[in-house]
Amino acid sequence: MKQIVVLSGKGGTGKTTIAASFAVLASERHRIVVADCDVEASNMHILLKPVRLNERNVFKGSKVAVLDAEKCVNCGACEEVCRFGAISRRGSRRGMSMGGGGRRRGGA
């Protein structure tokens, strides 16, 4: 299976148009699956008029990160690389804790 991903942080750059063009070209020789993952304006269906499958899957996620104390060696590496500042050594009796208090990477 081959995958092509078209992404950009800026809107209006033609990502959907390019992805739809690739999809049309690929569909001439292969069975394809297209996923438009734009959370604000998924418009791929307007361009391609796809056959929709009515399949639903349950997604379960966690709102809060969980620290696995059995695997944590309290090295602090996760605190250093977490760009959200969500991991801290402060305020935890066991060493690392999840949920903030750490410094944000990149200055703030």
N, C-alpha and C positions, 0 to 999 in steps of 0.2 A: 504494500500500500504506500502510495506517495502522497505527501501533503504539501499544499502551498498555503502560506499564510500571508495576508496583506494587512499591514498595520501601520498606524501613524498616530501620534498624539494630537494632531490637529484635525479639526473638522473641515470638510469641503475640499479635500485634496484629491478626490476621485477614487478612494479605496473601493467603494461598492461597485463602481463602473468597471474598474480593472478586474476585480474578483469575478464579477459576472461575465466579463469577456473570457477570462480563463476557463470559467465553468462551461460556457458554451463550446469553446474549442475542445475541451477535454471530453465533453459528452458526445462528441461525434465519433469517438473511438472507444470510450470506456463508460461503465456505469459509475456515476459520481454521487457524492454526498456533499451538500453545501450547507454551511452553518454561518448565519449572519449573527455575530455576537455583539453587535452594537447595542448597548443598553438604552440609548436615548432615541435612536432612529434606525431600527433595522428595516431596511427598504429593499432588500434583495428580492423579495417575493414580487415586487412591482416589476422588476426587470425580467425575471426568469419565468414567472407563472408556473411554479413547481407543483408537483403532485404532493399534497400534504399527507403525512402519516399521522394518524391520531394515536400516538403512543405517549404515554406519560410515565415518568419514573420518579420515584420519591427521592428527594435529595435531603440528606440530613447533614447539618453543619453545626459547628459550635460557635457561639458568640464570643466566647472567652478562650484564649489559648491556655493549654494545660501543660504544666511542667512535669515531666516524668522523672521523679526523684531517684528511681533506680538507675536511670541512664545518665543523669546529670553528674558530672565530675567537678562541678563548681569552678570551671576554668575561666569563665567570663567571656568566652568567644562569642556566644550568641548575643550578649549585651553589646559587644563591639560592632557586630554586623547588622543589628536590627535598626533599620532606617526609621522606624516609628517611635523609638525610645520606649518600647513597651516591656522591656526586660530590665530588671534592676537587681543589684546585690543588696541594696538598702531595704530595710524593713522586713527581712525574712530571717527566721530563725534557722532555716536549713541552708542558707546560702542564696541561691538565685530565686527570684519571684517574678511572676508574670503580672502585667497589668499597669506598668508605668513607673514613673519616678526616675527613670534613666534619662540620660541626655540623648537628644536627637542627633543622628549623624548628619554631618554637613553644616554644622554651625548652630542652629537654633537652640 
